[in-house]
Amino acid sequence: MLRALASGLNQGRVERQARRRIGRAGDPGGPVVVGPWISEVGFEVLYWVPLLRRLVADGRLDPRRTISITRGGAAAWYADVADRHLELFDVFTPAEFKERNEQRAAAAGGQKHMRTTDLDREILRRFASELPAGATMVHPSLMYNAFRYLWAWRTPPASIARQVRYAPLPESPLGARPDLGVDGGYVAVKAYFSDCFPDTPDNRAFLDALLGRLAERHDVVVLTTGIEVDDHREPTVGGGRIVDARRWMEPRDNLATQTRIIRGARALITTYGGFSYLGPFVGVPSVCFYSDPNFNPTHLAMMRQAADTLGGPGFVPLHVRDLDVLHALLATRDPTRP
């Protein structure tokens, strides 16, 4: 009991210190580097970019003097917090990045970016010629340490919401989405196997049934990439009204391409996880599925709060047993749309 109390007191102290550092983060008069962001999409969209947006609103970041470092074309998400962007896949191959990031996560005991690591230092070394001398660093560990009490369900989500600024993600500067070869509206599907949706025969059967039912009424664009940079595994798809998007995916801009495809869809249907958060941030309803409810419910609560703040389309998580409910949601075409 005493060890648990001491651990809780220490965690609270770390969190309070991190929040004080947030208040002093950035440099309104000098160059600032935000990142490198090398972990999950969900934390980037739901916490990191909104935190940076809050720093801009508070005058701690000037986008004209700010440089973001991220990967896969996610720089498009930072357009209102930074005017310059550095792409990790310009200096790493996907295989090298995956290996180095896995080594970092293994040494840290998880993906969460709680401290500056050797990989961070190597990234900064490779970008040395692109970074201004004397730039202030705003590292993701600032966010992770400030919000981790929330993730232990000891801090109300409303208190975290006051420290971020939720807004739609900016349009990509790369232009229109690819020519997908579909007429009228389509549904975007991001299906991958994960801890809450493991690769089992039942879950593969679920995906087959899901795609089949969707394709009865809609063109379906499946957001496969064929790019291995994390531990999420993609199923094999394609055929009929089902379009496999991997032909349009390149490592350095795959997240930007997927975002553009989602932005043009009737709905985003996806495995529950960080990627499912993208829909409401680009004005598209998101319906996500899982088979094992082993995820942290605090992120779900925060995403619902973000969706309420955005005031746009809904965010609906469903167990795989609720396939019939999902089918009913999408069975009728919207008469106001082609």
DOKESE-939690 format. One line per field, with one value per residue (C-alpha): residue number from 1; residue in three letters; z negated, y negated, x. Coordinates in nm, 2 decimals. Example, Ala and Ser with C-alpha at 12.3 -4.5 7.8 and 13.67 -1.06 7.14 Angstrom:
resi = [1 / 2]
resn = [ALA / SER]
w = [-0.78 / -0.71]
v = [0.45 / 0.11]
u = [1.23 / 1.37]
END
This chain:
resi = [1 / 2 / 3 / 4 / 5 / 6 / 7 / 8 / 9 / 10 / 11 / 12 / 13 / 14 / 15 / 16 / 17 / 18 / 19 / 20 / 21 / 22 / 23 / 24 / 25 / 26 / 27 / 28 / 29 / 30 / 31 / 32 / 33 / 34 / 35 / 36 / 37 / 38 / 39 / 40 / 41 / 42 / 43 / 44 / 45 / 46 / 47 / 48 / 49 / 50 / 51 / 52 / 53 / 54 / 55 / 56 / 57 / 58 / 59 / 60 / 61 / 62 / 63 / 64 / 65 / 66 / 67 / 68 / 69 / 70 / 71 / 72 / 73 / 74 / 75 / 76 / 77 / 78 / 79 / 80 / 81 / 82 / 83 / 84 / 85 / 86 / 87 / 88 / 89 / 90 / 91 / 92 / 93 / 94 / 95 / 96 / 97 / 98 / 99 / 100 / 101 / 102 / 103 / 104 / 105 / 106 / 107 / 108 / 109 / 110 / 111 / 112 / 113 / 114 / 115 / 116 / 117 / 118 / 119 / 120 / 121 / 122 / 123 / 124 / 125 / 126 / 127 / 128 / 129 / 130 / 131 / 132 / 133 / 134 / 135 / 136 / 137 / 138 / 139 / 140 / 141 / 142 / 143 / 144 / 145 / 146 / 147 / 148 / 149 / 150 / 151 / 152 / 153 / 154 / 155 / 156 / 157 / 158 / 159 / 160 / 161 / 162 / 163 / 164 / 165 / 166 / 167 / 168 / 169 / 170 / 171 / 172 / 173 / 174 / 175 / 176 / 177 / 178 / 179 / 180 / 181 / 182 / 183 / 184 / 185 / 186 / 187 / 188 / 189 / 190 / 191 / 192 / 193 / 194 / 195 / 196 / 197 / 198 / 199 / 200 / 201 / 202 / 203 / 204 / 205 / 206 / 207 / 208 / 209 / 210 / 211 / 212 / 213 / 214 / 215 / 216 / 217 / 218 / 219 / 220 / 221 / 222 / 223 / 224 / 225 / 226 / 227 / 228 / 229 / 230 / 231 / 232 / 233 / 234 / 235 / 236 / 237 / 238 / 239 / 240 / 241 / 242 / 243 / 244 / 245 / 246 / 247 / 248 / 249 / 250 / 251 / 252 / 253 / 254 / 255 / 256 / 257 / 258 / 259 / 260 / 261 / 262 / 263 / 264 / 265 / 266 / 267 / 268 / 269 / 270 / 271 / 272 / 273 / 274 / 275 / 276 / 277 / 278 / 279 / 280 / 281 / 282 / 283 / 284 / 285 / 286 / 287 / 288 / 289 / 290 / 291 / 292 / 293 / 294 / 295 / 296 / 297 / 298 / 299 / 300 / 301 / 302 / 303 / 304 / 305 / 306 / 307 / 308 / 309 / 310 / 311 / 312 / 313 / 314 / 315 / 316 / 317 / 318 / 319 / 320 / 321 / 322 / 323 / 324 / 325 / 326 / 327 / 328 / 329 / 330 / 331 / 332 / 333 / 334 / 335 / 336 / 337 / 338]
resn = [MET / LEU / ARG / ALA / LEU / ALA / SER / GLY / LEU / ASN / GLN / GLY / ARG / VAL / GLU / ARG / GLN / ALA / ARG / ARG / ARG / ILE / GLY / ARG / ALA / GLY / ASP / PRO / GLY / GLY / PRO / VAL / VAL / VAL / GLY / PRO / TRP / ILE / SER / GLU / VAL / GLY / PHE / GLU / VAL / LEU / TYR / TRP / VAL / PRO / LEU / LEU / ARG / ARG / LEU / VAL / ALA / ASP / GLY / ARG / LEU / ASP / PRO / ARG / ARG / THR / ILE / SER / ILE / THR / ARG / GLY / GLY / ALA / ALA / ALA / TRP / TYR / ALA / ASP / VAL / ALA / ASP / ARG / HIS / LEU / GLU / LEU / PHE / ASP / VAL / PHE / THR / PRO / ALA / GLU / PHE / LYS / GLU / ARG / ASN / GLU / GLN / ARG / ALA / ALA / ALA / ALA / GLY / GLY / GLN / LYS / HIS / MET / ARG / THR / THR / ASP / LEU / ASP / ARG / GLU / ILE / LEU / ARG / ARG / PHE / ALA / SER / GLU / LEU / PRO / ALA / GLY / ALA / THR / MET / VAL / HIS / PRO / SER / LEU / MET / TYR / ASN / ALA / PHE / ARG / TYR / LEU / TRP / ALA / TRP / ARG / THR / PRO / PRO / ALA / SER / ILE / ALA / ARG / GLN / VAL / ARG / TYR / ALA / PRO / LEU / PRO / GLU / SER / PRO / LEU / GLY / ALA / ARG / PRO / ASP / LEU / GLY / VAL / ASP / GLY / GLY / TYR / VAL / ALA / VAL / LYS / ALA / TYR / PHE / SER / ASP / CYS / PHE / PRO / ASP / THR / PRO / ASP / ASN / ARG / ALA / PHE / LEU / ASP / ALA / LEU / LEU / GLY / ARG / LEU / ALA / GLU / ARG / HIS / ASP / VAL / VAL / VAL / LEU / THR / THR / GLY / ILE / GLU / VAL / ASP / ASP / HIS / ARG / GLU / PRO / THR / VAL / GLY / GLY / GLY / ARG / ILE / VAL / ASP / ALA / ARG / ARG / TRP / MET / GLU / PRO / ARG / ASP / ASN / LEU / ALA / THR / GLN / THR / ARG / ILE / ILE / ARG / GLY / ALA / ARG / ALA / LEU / ILE / THR / THR / TYR / GLY / GLY / PHE / SER / TYR / LEU / GLY / PRO / PHE / VAL / GLY / VAL / PRO / SER / VAL / CYS / PHE / TYR / SER / ASP / PRO / ASN / PHE / ASN / PRO / THR / HIS / LEU / ALA / MET / MET / ARG / GLN / ALA / ALA / ASP / THR / LEU / GLY / GLY / PRO / GLY / PHE / VAL / PRO / LEU / HIS / VAL / ARG / ASP / LEU / ASP / VAL / LEU / HIS / ALA / LEU / LEU / ALA / THR / ARG / ASP / PRO / THR / ARG / PRO]
w = [0.00 / -0.09 / 0.24 / 0.43 / 0.25 / 0.31 / 0.68 / 0.71 / 0.54 / 0.77 / 1.08 / 0.97 / 0.91 / 1.26 / 1.42 / 1.24 / 1.34 / 1.70 / 1.70 / 1.56 / 1.84 / 2.10 / 1.97 / 2.05 / 2.37 / 2.70 / 2.77 / 2.92 / 3.04 / 3.17 / 3.38 / 3.23 / 3.33 / 3.24 / 3.24 / 3.36 / 3.36 / 3.40 / 3.22 / 3.26 / 3.49 / 3.23 / 2.97 / 3.24 / 3.36 / 3.03 / 2.79 / 2.95 / 3.24 / 3.02 / 2.75 / 3.01 / 3.13 / 2.77 / 2.75 / 3.06 / 2.92 / 2.60 / 2.79 / 2.70 / 3.06 / 3.37 / 3.68 / 3.89 / 3.67 / 3.60 / 3.77 / 3.73 / 3.75 / 3.83 / 4.08 / 4.37 / 4.48 / 4.15 / 4.18 / 4.34 / 3.99 / 3.86 / 4.12 / 3.86 / 3.60 / 3.82 / 4.15 / 4.21 / 4.19 / 4.20 / 4.32 / 4.15 / 4.45 / 4.64 / 4.41 / 4.30 / 4.51 / 4.37 / 4.27 / 4.09 / 3.91 / 3.80 / 3.66 / 3.48 / 3.34 / 3.22 / 3.04 / 2.88 / 2.77 / 2.63 / 2.42 / 2.30 / 2.23 / 2.48 / 2.76 / 2.54 / 2.60 / 2.23 / 2.28 / 2.53 / 2.67 / 2.89 / 3.19 / 3.12 / 3.12 / 3.44 / 3.61 / 3.51 / 3.63 / 3.97 / 4.00 / 3.85 / 4.17 / 4.18 / 3.82 / 3.71 / 3.45 / 3.10 / 3.18 / 2.88 / 2.87 / 2.78 / 2.74 / 2.73 / 2.38 / 2.26 / 2.36 / 2.25 / 1.90 / 1.86 / 1.96 / 1.83 / 1.51 / 1.73 / 1.90 / 1.55 / 1.51 / 1.22 / 1.40 / 1.54 / 1.93 / 1.90 / 1.72 / 2.01 / 2.27 / 2.13 / 2.21 / 2.58 / 2.87 / 3.09 / 3.45 / 3.79 / 3.95 / 4.22 / 4.59 / 4.74 / 4.95 / 5.18 / 5.36 / 5.45 / 5.36 / 5.62 / 5.90 / 5.72 / 6.02 / 5.83 / 5.93 / 5.68 / 5.30 / 5.14 / 4.80 / 4.67 / 4.47 / 4.26 / 4.14 / 3.96 / 3.69 / 3.34 / 2.97 / 2.97 / 3.31 / 3.33 / 3.64 / 3.58 / 3.81 / 3.66 / 3.72 / 4.08 / 4.13 / 3.98 / 4.23 / 4.52 / 4.42 / 4.35 / 4.69 / 4.87 / 4.71 / 4.77 / 5.13 / 5.19 / 5.16 / 5.19 / 5.36 / 5.09 / 5.08 / 4.84 / 4.70 / 4.73 / 4.76 / 4.79 / 4.58 / 4.26 / 4.00 / 3.69 / 3.56 / 3.72 / 3.98 / 4.29 / 4.43 / 4.80 / 4.99 / 5.34 / 5.61 / 5.74 / 5.59 / 5.34 / 5.43 / 5.28 / 5.22 / 5.18 / 5.54 / 5.43 / 5.11 / 5.08 / 4.75 / 4.74 / 4.79 / 4.72 / 4.42 / 4.62 / 4.90 / 4.66 / 4.50 / 4.84 / 4.92 / 4.59 / 4.63 / 4.95 / 4.81 / 4.69 / 4.38 / 4.23 / 4.11 / 3.92 / 3.65 / 3.32 / 3.25 / 3.33 / 3.70 / 3.62 / 3.47 / 3.81 / 3.94 / 3.72 / 3.75 / 4.13 / 4.11 / 4.18 / 3.95 / 3.81 / 3.71 / 3.56 / 3.45 / 3.20 / 3.07 / 2.74 / 2.53 / 2.38 / 2.47 / 2.23 / 2.20 / 2.13 / 2.49 / 2.60 / 2.35 / 2.48 / 2.85 / 2.77 / 2.61 / 2.91 / 3.14 / 2.94 / 2.95 / 3.33 / 3.36 / 3.68 / 3.76 / 3.50 / 3.37 / 3.30 / 3.16 / 3.19 / 3.09 / 3.39 / 3.28 / 3.38 / 3.75 / 3.82 / 3.65 / 3.86 / 4.17 / 4.08 / 4.03 / 4.39 / 4.57 / 4.69 / 4.93 / 4.84 / 5.09 / 5.07 / 5.21 / 5.55]
v = [0.00 / -0.24 / -0.16 / -0.23 / -0.55 / -0.66 / -0.57 / -0.77 / -1.07 / -1.06 / -1.02 / -1.32 / -1.52 / -1.44 / -1.53 / -1.87 / -1.95 / -1.86 / -2.08 / -2.37 / -2.31 / -2.33 / -2.68 / -2.77 / -2.57 / -2.71 / -3.05 / -3.32 / -3.52 / -3.25 / -2.93 / -2.62 / -2.25 / -2.04 / -1.67 / -1.44 / -1.25 / -0.88 / -0.70 / -0.63 / -0.82 / -0.84 / -1.03 / -1.26 / -1.36 / -1.35 / -1.51 / -1.63 / -1.85 / -1.99 / -2.07 / -2.25 / -2.44 / -2.55 / -2.68 / -2.88 / -3.03 / -3.11 / -3.29 / -3.03 / -2.92 / -3.14 / -2.92 / -3.14 / -3.03 / -2.67 / -2.35 / -2.02 / -1.68 / -1.38 / -1.10 / -0.97 / -1.31 / -1.39 / -1.73 / -1.83 / -1.80 / -2.06 / -2.33 / -2.58 / -2.53 / -2.52 / -2.67 / -2.43 / -2.05 / -1.78 / -1.44 / -1.14 / -0.92 / -1.16 / -1.05 / -0.69 / -0.40 / -0.25 / 0.07 / -0.12 / -0.35 / -0.04 / 0.13 / -0.17 / -0.26 / 0.10 / 0.08 / -0.25 / -0.10 / 0.21 / 0.01 / -0.22 / 0.06 / -0.08 / -0.31 / -0.62 / -0.88 / -0.96 / -1.09 / -1.19 / -0.88 / -0.79 / -0.77 / -1.14 / -1.24 / -1.05 / -1.22 / -1.56 / -1.47 / -1.37 / -1.70 / -1.91 / -2.12 / -2.19 / -2.31 / -2.67 / -2.72 / -2.77 / -2.65 / -2.56 / -2.20 / -2.11 / -1.73 / -1.48 / -1.37 / -1.70 / -1.59 / -1.23 / -1.32 / -1.59 / -1.37 / -1.03 / -1.08 / -1.11 / -0.78 / -0.62 / -0.76 / -0.99 / -1.32 / -1.42 / -1.45 / -1.80 / -1.92 / -1.79 / -1.94 / -2.28 / -2.23 / -2.15 / -2.31 / -2.09 / -2.20 / -2.03 / -1.92 / -2.15 / -2.06 / -1.89 / -2.12 / -1.82 / -1.88 / -1.65 / -1.29 / -1.03 / -0.92 / -0.62 / -0.50 / -0.51 / -0.68 / -0.90 / -0.84 / -0.57 / -0.43 / -0.43 / -0.13 / -0.10 / 0.26 / 0.39 / 0.64 / 0.52 / 0.60 / 0.52 / 0.69 / 0.98 / 1.19 / 1.48 / 1.68 / 1.52 / 1.17 / 1.25 / 1.38 / 1.06 / 0.85 / 1.06 / 1.02 / 0.65 / 0.57 / 0.79 / 0.61 / 0.26 / 0.35 / 0.44 / 0.08 / -0.13 / -0.15 / -0.07 / -0.21 / 0.00 / -0.20 / 0.06 / -0.07 / 0.23 / 0.02 / 0.18 / -0.08 / 0.06 / 0.38 / 0.34 / 0.61 / 0.56 / 0.82 / 0.90 / 0.72 / 0.64 / 0.73 / 0.61 / 0.27 / 0.29 / 0.08 / 0.15 / -0.19 / -0.06 / -0.16 / -0.52 / -0.49 / -0.60 / -0.60 / -0.98 / -1.08 / -0.78 / -0.95 / -1.26 / -1.04 / -0.84 / -1.16 / -1.30 / -0.98 / -0.98 / -1.34 / -1.26 / -0.95 / -0.91 / -0.74 / -0.59 / -0.23 / -0.11 / 0.10 / -0.08 / -0.27 / -0.59 / -0.58 / -0.58 / -0.93 / -1.08 / -1.08 / -1.35 / -1.57 / -1.58 / -1.61 / -1.24 / -1.01 / -0.73 / -0.38 / -0.16 / 0.20 / 0.43 / 0.78 / 0.75 / 0.45 / 0.44 / 0.07 / -0.22 / -0.38 / -0.72 / -0.77 / -0.68 / -0.94 / -1.20 / -1.12 / -1.16 / -1.49 / -1.60 / -1.50 / -1.70 / -2.00 / -1.97 / -1.96 / -1.76 / -1.39 / -1.12 / -0.87 / -0.53 / -0.23 / 0.11 / 0.47 / 0.71 / 0.88 / 0.56 / 0.60 / 0.59 / 0.26 / 0.13 / 0.26 / 0.09 / -0.24 / -0.24 / -0.05 / -0.35 / -0.60 / -0.97 / -1.11 / -1.45 / -1.30 / -1.15]
u = [0.00 / 0.28 / 0.46 / 0.14 / 0.09 / 0.45 / 0.42 / 0.10 / 0.25 / 0.56 / 0.34 / 0.13 / 0.45 / 0.58 / 0.25 / 0.24 / 0.59 / 0.51 / 0.21 / 0.41 / 0.66 / 0.38 / 0.30 / 0.66 / 0.70 / 0.80 / 0.95 / 0.73 / 1.03 / 1.26 / 1.27 / 1.11 / 1.12 / 0.81 / 0.88 / 1.01 / 0.68 / 0.75 / 0.47 / 0.10 / -0.13 / -0.41 / -0.20 / -0.07 / -0.42 / -0.60 / -0.34 / -0.02 / -0.14 / -0.42 / -0.17 / 0.05 / -0.25 / -0.31 / 0.05 / -0.01 / -0.33 / -0.15 / 0.13 / 0.40 / 0.44 / 0.47 / 0.39 / 0.62 / 0.92 / 0.81 / 0.93 / 0.75 / 0.92 / 0.69 / 0.65 / 0.44 / 0.32 / 0.15 / 0.30 / -0.04 / -0.19 / 0.05 / -0.03 / -0.18 / 0.10 / 0.42 / 0.52 / 0.81 / 0.81 / 1.07 / 0.98 / 1.14 / 1.12 / 1.35 / 1.63 / 1.52 / 1.39 / 1.07 / 1.26 / 1.53 / 1.28 / 1.07 / 1.38 / 1.51 / 1.16 / 1.11 / 1.44 / 1.34 / 1.00 / 1.16 / 1.41 / 1.13 / 0.88 / 0.63 / 0.55 / 0.48 / 0.76 / 0.83 / 1.18 / 1.44 / 1.61 / 1.90 / 1.66 / 1.56 / 1.93 / 1.99 / 1.70 / 1.82 / 2.17 / 2.04 / 1.84 / 2.12 / 2.16 / 1.79 / 1.75 / 1.83 / 2.09 / 1.96 / 1.61 / 1.39 / 1.27 / 0.91 / 0.94 / 0.64 / 0.76 / 0.61 / 0.26 / 0.30 / 0.42 / 0.16 / -0.14 / -0.04 / -0.25 / -0.55 / -0.47 / -0.47 / -0.82 / -0.72 / -0.78 / -1.12 / -1.11 / -1.26 / -0.94 / -0.73 / -0.96 / -0.88 / -0.51 / -0.57 / -0.75 / -0.96 / -1.02 / -1.06 / -0.73 / -0.62 / -0.66 / -0.36 / -0.14 / -0.07 / -0.40 / -0.70 / -0.72 / -0.61 / -0.84 / -0.99 / -1.19 / -1.52 / -1.84 / -2.02 / -1.97 / -1.76 / -1.69 / -1.33 / -1.22 / -0.91 / -0.89 / -0.59 / -0.52 / -0.42 / -0.45 / -0.82 / -0.88 / -0.64 / -0.57 / -0.81 / -1.03 / -1.34 / -1.21 / -1.11 / -1.46 / -1.60 / -1.39 / -1.51 / -1.87 / -1.82 / -1.66 / -1.92 / -2.21 / -2.07 / -1.99 / -2.36 / -2.45 / -2.14 / -1.80 / -1.55 / -1.19 / -0.97 / -0.68 / -0.40 / -0.05 / 0.18 / 0.43 / 0.55 / 0.65 / 0.47 / 0.31 / -0.03 / -0.09 / -0.31 / -0.55 / -0.56 / -0.85 / -0.97 / -1.22 / -1.55 / -1.65 / -1.37 / -1.07 / -0.73 / -0.56 / -0.21 / -0.11 / -0.13 / 0.07 / 0.43 / 0.62 / 0.68 / 0.32 / 0.10 / -0.07 / -0.15 / -0.29 / -0.51 / -0.63 / -0.74 / -0.92 / -1.10 / -1.20 / -1.38 / -1.57 / -1.92 / -1.79 / -1.47 / -1.51 / -1.20 / -1.05 / -1.08 / -0.76 / -0.58 / -0.67 / -1.04 / -1.00 / -0.92 / -1.28 / -1.44 / -1.12 / -1.18 / -1.56 / -1.64 / -1.84 / -1.62 / -1.76 / -1.49 / -1.50 / -1.32 / -1.34 / -1.15 / -1.24 / -0.89 / -0.82 / -0.79 / -1.14 / -0.99 / -0.89 / -1.24 / -1.38 / -1.15 / -1.23 / -1.60 / -1.53 / -1.33 / -1.61 / -1.86 / -1.63 / -1.58 / -1.96 / -1.96 / -2.02 / -2.03 / -1.78 / -1.93 / -1.73 / -1.90 / -1.82 / -1.79 / -2.11 / -2.28 / -2.22 / -2.59 / -2.61 / -2.32 / -2.49 / -2.81 / -2.63 / -2.50 / -2.77 / -2.97 / -2.82 / -2.84 / -3.08 / -2.91 / -2.59 / -2.52]
END
